């Protein structure tokens, strides 16, 4: 996703098909009005780590868990990019074949 596009637009498109889940996001998804809109439209709850200057903070355990999960996800993406074939250079002929190839790569690194 380009840096000049708000990530919330992509998340809203994904959340249209996901219902009633707890979604953990980074600080880019802070915003009580936006979070309430998501709860009302999809039933999904957005959990974020608060910024340092916000009054209500989350527990240190959630911060630690979020850091570990984020590190693991970013590590997997880094490994996928740097393995023999970069995802941008895969020569799959169908979307299903491409998705299967990516799923196999992710499974191999987790």
PyMOL CGO cylinders between C-alpha atoms (Angstrom):
from pymol import cmd
from pymol.cgo import CYLINDER

trace = [
    CYLINDER, 0.00, 0.00, 0.00, 1.45, 3.41, -0.91, 0.3, 1, 1, 1, 1, 1, 1,
    CYLINDER, 1.45, 3.41, -0.91, 2.50, 5.63, 1.98, 0.3, 1, 1, 1, 1, 1, 1,
    CYLINDER, 2.50, 5.63, 1.98, 0.14, 8.43, 0.95, 0.3, 1, 1, 1, 1, 1, 1,
    CYLINDER, 0.14, 8.43, 0.95, -3.01, 6.31, 1.45, 0.3, 1, 1, 1, 1, 1, 1,
    CYLINDER, -3.01, 6.31, 1.45, -4.69, 5.99, 4.84, 0.3, 1, 1, 1, 1, 1, 1,
    CYLINDER, -4.69, 5.99, 4.84, -4.45, 2.37, 6.05, 0.3, 1, 1, 1, 1, 1, 1,
    CYLINDER, -4.45, 2.37, 6.05, -7.97, 2.68, 7.41, 0.3, 1, 1, 1, 1, 1, 1,
    CYLINDER, -7.97, 2.68, 7.41, -9.38, 2.53, 3.87, 0.3, 1, 1, 1, 1, 1, 1,
    CYLINDER, -9.38, 2.53, 3.87, -7.81, -0.88, 3.30, 0.3, 1, 1, 1, 1, 1, 1,
    CYLINDER, -7.81, -0.88, 3.30, -8.88, -2.10, 6.74, 0.3, 1, 1, 1, 1, 1, 1,
    CYLINDER, -8.88, -2.10, 6.74, -12.47, -1.02, 6.16, 0.3, 1, 1, 1, 1, 1, 1,
    CYLINDER, -12.47, -1.02, 6.16, -12.54, -3.06, 2.94, 0.3, 1, 1, 1, 1, 1, 1,
    CYLINDER, -12.54, -3.06, 2.94, -11.28, -6.16, 4.78, 0.3, 1, 1, 1, 1, 1, 1,
    CYLINDER, -11.28, -6.16, 4.78, -13.60, -5.65, 7.75, 0.3, 1, 1, 1, 1, 1, 1,
    CYLINDER, -13.60, -5.65, 7.75, -16.64, -5.66, 5.45, 0.3, 1, 1, 1, 1, 1, 1,
    CYLINDER, -16.64, -5.66, 5.45, -16.29, -9.46, 5.26, 0.3, 1, 1, 1, 1, 1, 1,
    CYLINDER, -16.29, -9.46, 5.26, -15.03, -10.06, 8.82, 0.3, 1, 1, 1, 1, 1, 1,
    CYLINDER, -15.03, -10.06, 8.82, -17.68, -9.80, 11.54, 0.3, 1, 1, 1, 1, 1, 1,
    CYLINDER, -17.68, -9.80, 11.54, -17.64, -9.83, 15.34, 0.3, 1, 1, 1, 1, 1, 1,
    CYLINDER, -17.64, -9.83, 15.34, -13.88, -10.16, 15.86, 0.3, 1, 1, 1, 1, 1, 1,
    CYLINDER, -13.88, -10.16, 15.86, -11.26, -8.50, 18.03, 0.3, 1, 1, 1, 1, 1, 1,
    CYLINDER, -11.26, -8.50, 18.03, -8.79, -6.73, 15.74, 0.3, 1, 1, 1, 1, 1, 1,
    CYLINDER, -8.79, -6.73, 15.74, -5.40, -5.66, 17.08, 0.3, 1, 1, 1, 1, 1, 1,
    CYLINDER, -5.40, -5.66, 17.08, -3.86, -2.68, 15.30, 0.3, 1, 1, 1, 1, 1, 1,
    CYLINDER, -3.86, -2.68, 15.30, -1.05, -0.21, 15.69, 0.3, 1, 1, 1, 1, 1, 1,
    CYLINDER, -1.05, -0.21, 15.69, -1.28, 3.45, 16.66, 0.3, 1, 1, 1, 1, 1, 1,
    CYLINDER, -1.28, 3.45, 16.66, -2.50, 4.41, 13.18, 0.3, 1, 1, 1, 1, 1, 1,
    CYLINDER, -2.50, 4.41, 13.18, -5.93, 3.04, 14.09, 0.3, 1, 1, 1, 1, 1, 1,
    CYLINDER, -5.93, 3.04, 14.09, -6.47, 5.21, 17.17, 0.3, 1, 1, 1, 1, 1, 1,
    CYLINDER, -6.47, 5.21, 17.17, -9.63, 7.25, 16.97, 0.3, 1, 1, 1, 1, 1, 1,
    CYLINDER, -9.63, 7.25, 16.97, -12.67, 6.63, 19.12, 0.3, 1, 1, 1, 1, 1, 1,
    CYLINDER, -12.67, 6.63, 19.12, -15.12, 7.91, 16.48, 0.3, 1, 1, 1, 1, 1, 1,
    CYLINDER, -15.12, 7.91, 16.48, -13.67, 5.63, 13.78, 0.3, 1, 1, 1, 1, 1, 1,
    CYLINDER, -13.67, 5.63, 13.78, -13.50, 2.66, 16.15, 0.3, 1, 1, 1, 1, 1, 1,
    CYLINDER, -13.50, 2.66, 16.15, -17.13, 3.21, 17.20, 0.3, 1, 1, 1, 1, 1, 1,
    CYLINDER, -17.13, 3.21, 17.20, -18.16, 3.38, 13.53, 0.3, 1, 1, 1, 1, 1, 1,
    CYLINDER, -18.16, 3.38, 13.53, -16.46, -0.01, 12.93, 0.3, 1, 1, 1, 1, 1, 1,
    CYLINDER, -16.46, -0.01, 12.93, -18.16, -1.53, 15.99, 0.3, 1, 1, 1, 1, 1, 1,
    CYLINDER, -18.16, -1.53, 15.99, -21.57, -0.30, 14.81, 0.3, 1, 1, 1, 1, 1, 1,
    CYLINDER, -21.57, -0.30, 14.81, -21.17, -1.41, 11.19, 0.3, 1, 1, 1, 1, 1, 1,
    CYLINDER, -21.17, -1.41, 11.19, -19.32, -4.73, 11.56, 0.3, 1, 1, 1, 1, 1, 1,
    CYLINDER, -19.32, -4.73, 11.56, -19.32, -5.68, 15.24, 0.3, 1, 1, 1, 1, 1, 1,
    CYLINDER, -19.32, -5.68, 15.24, -15.52, -5.78, 15.24, 0.3, 1, 1, 1, 1, 1, 1,
    CYLINDER, -15.52, -5.78, 15.24, -13.61, -4.27, 18.16, 0.3, 1, 1, 1, 1, 1, 1,
    CYLINDER, -13.61, -4.27, 18.16, -10.35, -2.48, 17.36, 0.3, 1, 1, 1, 1, 1, 1,
    CYLINDER, -10.35, -2.48, 17.36, -7.66, -2.75, 20.05, 0.3, 1, 1, 1, 1, 1, 1,
    CYLINDER, -7.66, -2.75, 20.05, -4.70, -0.37, 19.84, 0.3, 1, 1, 1, 1, 1, 1,
    CYLINDER, -4.70, -0.37, 19.84, -1.76, 0.62, 21.97, 0.3, 1, 1, 1, 1, 1, 1,
    CYLINDER, -1.76, 0.62, 21.97, -2.29, 4.19, 23.13, 0.3, 1, 1, 1, 1, 1, 1,
    CYLINDER, -2.29, 4.19, 23.13, 0.08, 7.06, 22.47, 0.3, 1, 1, 1, 1, 1, 1,
    CYLINDER, 0.08, 7.06, 22.47, 2.26, 8.24, 25.36, 0.3, 1, 1, 1, 1, 1, 1,
    CYLINDER, 2.26, 8.24, 25.36, 0.31, 11.47, 25.86, 0.3, 1, 1, 1, 1, 1, 1,
    CYLINDER, 0.31, 11.47, 25.86, -3.12, 9.80, 26.11, 0.3, 1, 1, 1, 1, 1, 1,
    CYLINDER, -3.12, 9.80, 26.11, -4.67, 9.59, 29.56, 0.3, 1, 1, 1, 1, 1, 1,
    CYLINDER, -4.67, 9.59, 29.56, -6.10, 6.07, 29.35, 0.3, 1, 1, 1, 1, 1, 1,
    CYLINDER, -6.10, 6.07, 29.35, -3.32, 3.56, 28.84, 0.3, 1, 1, 1, 1, 1, 1,
    CYLINDER, -3.32, 3.56, 28.84, -3.43, -0.18, 28.23, 0.3, 1, 1, 1, 1, 1, 1,
    CYLINDER, -3.43, -0.18, 28.23, -1.66, -2.73, 30.39, 0.3, 1, 1, 1, 1, 1, 1,
    CYLINDER, -1.66, -2.73, 30.39, 2.04, -3.38, 29.94, 0.3, 1, 1, 1, 1, 1, 1,
    CYLINDER, 2.04, -3.38, 29.94, 1.20, -7.04, 29.19, 0.3, 1, 1, 1, 1, 1, 1,
    CYLINDER, 1.20, -7.04, 29.19, -0.79, -5.99, 26.10, 0.3, 1, 1, 1, 1, 1, 1,
    CYLINDER, -0.79, -5.99, 26.10, 2.09, -3.76, 24.99, 0.3, 1, 1, 1, 1, 1, 1,
    CYLINDER, 2.09, -3.76, 24.99, 4.52, -6.65, 25.37, 0.3, 1, 1, 1, 1, 1, 1,
    CYLINDER, 4.52, -6.65, 25.37, 2.22, -9.07, 23.52, 0.3, 1, 1, 1, 1, 1, 1,
    CYLINDER, 2.22, -9.07, 23.52, 1.68, -6.57, 20.73, 0.3, 1, 1, 1, 1, 1, 1,
    CYLINDER, 1.68, -6.57, 20.73, 5.43, -6.06, 20.37, 0.3, 1, 1, 1, 1, 1, 1,
    CYLINDER, 5.43, -6.06, 20.37, 6.08, -9.81, 20.14, 0.3, 1, 1, 1, 1, 1, 1,
    CYLINDER, 6.08, -9.81, 20.14, 3.33, -10.39, 17.58, 0.3, 1, 1, 1, 1, 1, 1,
    CYLINDER, 3.33, -10.39, 17.58, 4.45, -7.43, 15.50, 0.3, 1, 1, 1, 1, 1, 1,
    CYLINDER, 4.45, -7.43, 15.50, 8.07, -8.62, 15.57, 0.3, 1, 1, 1, 1, 1, 1,
    CYLINDER, 8.07, -8.62, 15.57, 7.03, -12.07, 14.42, 0.3, 1, 1, 1, 1, 1, 1,
    CYLINDER, 7.03, -12.07, 14.42, 4.83, -10.77, 11.59, 0.3, 1, 1, 1, 1, 1, 1,
    CYLINDER, 4.83, -10.77, 11.59, 7.48, -8.36, 10.33, 0.3, 1, 1, 1, 1, 1, 1,
    CYLINDER, 7.48, -8.36, 10.33, 10.10, -11.11, 10.58, 0.3, 1, 1, 1, 1, 1, 1,
    CYLINDER, 10.10, -11.11, 10.58, 7.98, -13.42, 8.41, 0.3, 1, 1, 1, 1, 1, 1,
    CYLINDER, 7.98, -13.42, 8.41, 7.45, -10.70, 5.80, 0.3, 1, 1, 1, 1, 1, 1,
    CYLINDER, 7.45, -10.70, 5.80, 11.19, -9.97, 5.79, 0.3, 1, 1, 1, 1, 1, 1,
    CYLINDER, 11.19, -9.97, 5.79, 12.01, -13.65, 5.30, 0.3, 1, 1, 1, 1, 1, 1,
    CYLINDER, 12.01, -13.65, 5.30, 9.47, -14.00, 2.48, 0.3, 1, 1, 1, 1, 1, 1,
    CYLINDER, 9.47, -14.00, 2.48, 10.93, -11.00, 0.66, 0.3, 1, 1, 1, 1, 1, 1,
    CYLINDER, 10.93, -11.00, 0.66, 14.48, -12.29, 0.98, 0.3, 1, 1, 1, 1, 1, 1,
    CYLINDER, 14.48, -12.29, 0.98, 13.99, -15.96, 0.13, 0.3, 1, 1, 1, 1, 1, 1,
    CYLINDER, 13.99, -15.96, 0.13, 14.82, -17.33, -3.30, 0.3, 1, 1, 1, 1, 1, 1,
    CYLINDER, 14.82, -17.33, -3.30, 11.85, -15.79, -5.10, 0.3, 1, 1, 1, 1, 1, 1,
    CYLINDER, 11.85, -15.79, -5.10, 10.46, -12.41, -4.30, 0.3, 1, 1, 1, 1, 1, 1,
    CYLINDER, 10.46, -12.41, -4.30, 6.61, -12.37, -4.30, 0.3, 1, 1, 1, 1, 1, 1,
    CYLINDER, 6.61, -12.37, -4.30, 6.64, -9.69, -7.01, 0.3, 1, 1, 1, 1, 1, 1,
    CYLINDER, 6.64, -9.69, -7.01, 8.47, -12.09, -9.34, 0.3, 1, 1, 1, 1, 1, 1,
    CYLINDER, 8.47, -12.09, -9.34, 6.28, -15.17, -8.91, 0.3, 1, 1, 1, 1, 1, 1,
    CYLINDER, 6.28, -15.17, -8.91, 5.02, -16.51, -12.21, 0.3, 1, 1, 1, 1, 1, 1,
    CYLINDER, 5.02, -16.51, -12.21, 1.75, -18.09, -11.09, 0.3, 1, 1, 1, 1, 1, 1,
    CYLINDER, 1.75, -18.09, -11.09, -0.93, -18.12, -13.76, 0.3, 1, 1, 1, 1, 1, 1,
    CYLINDER, -0.93, -18.12, -13.76, -4.00, -17.88, -11.51, 0.3, 1, 1, 1, 1, 1, 1,
    CYLINDER, -4.00, -17.88, -11.51, -4.93, -15.97, -8.37, 0.3, 1, 1, 1, 1, 1, 1,
    CYLINDER, -4.93, -15.97, -8.37, -5.55, -19.30, -6.62, 0.3, 1, 1, 1, 1, 1, 1,
    CYLINDER, -5.55, -19.30, -6.62, -2.07, -20.50, -7.56, 0.3, 1, 1, 1, 1, 1, 1,
    CYLINDER, -2.07, -20.50, -7.56, -0.51, -17.25, -6.34, 0.3, 1, 1, 1, 1, 1, 1,
    CYLINDER, -0.51, -17.25, -6.34, -2.43, -17.43, -3.04, 0.3, 1, 1, 1, 1, 1, 1,
    CYLINDER, -2.43, -17.43, -3.04, -1.37, -21.05, -2.56, 0.3, 1, 1, 1, 1, 1, 1,
    CYLINDER, -1.37, -21.05, -2.56, 2.26, -20.17, -3.24, 0.3, 1, 1, 1, 1, 1, 1,
    CYLINDER, 2.26, -20.17, -3.24, 2.22, -17.26, -0.74, 0.3, 1, 1, 1, 1, 1, 1,
    CYLINDER, 2.22, -17.26, -0.74, 0.41, -19.39, 1.89, 0.3, 1, 1, 1, 1, 1, 1,
    CYLINDER, 0.41, -19.39, 1.89, 3.06, -22.10, 1.51, 0.3, 1, 1, 1, 1, 1, 1,
    CYLINDER, 3.06, -22.10, 1.51, 5.85, -19.54, 1.94, 0.3, 1, 1, 1, 1, 1, 1,
    CYLINDER, 5.85, -19.54, 1.94, 4.23, -18.06, 5.05, 0.3, 1, 1, 1, 1, 1, 1,
    CYLINDER, 4.23, -18.06, 5.05, 3.62, -21.51, 6.52, 0.3, 1, 1, 1, 1, 1, 1,
    CYLINDER, 3.62, -21.51, 6.52, 7.24, -22.47, 5.93, 0.3, 1, 1, 1, 1, 1, 1,
    CYLINDER, 7.24, -22.47, 5.93, 8.47, -19.48, 7.93, 0.3, 1, 1, 1, 1, 1, 1,
    CYLINDER, 8.47, -19.48, 7.93, 6.12, -19.54, 10.93, 0.3, 1, 1, 1, 1, 1, 1,
]
cmd.load_cgo(trace, "trace")
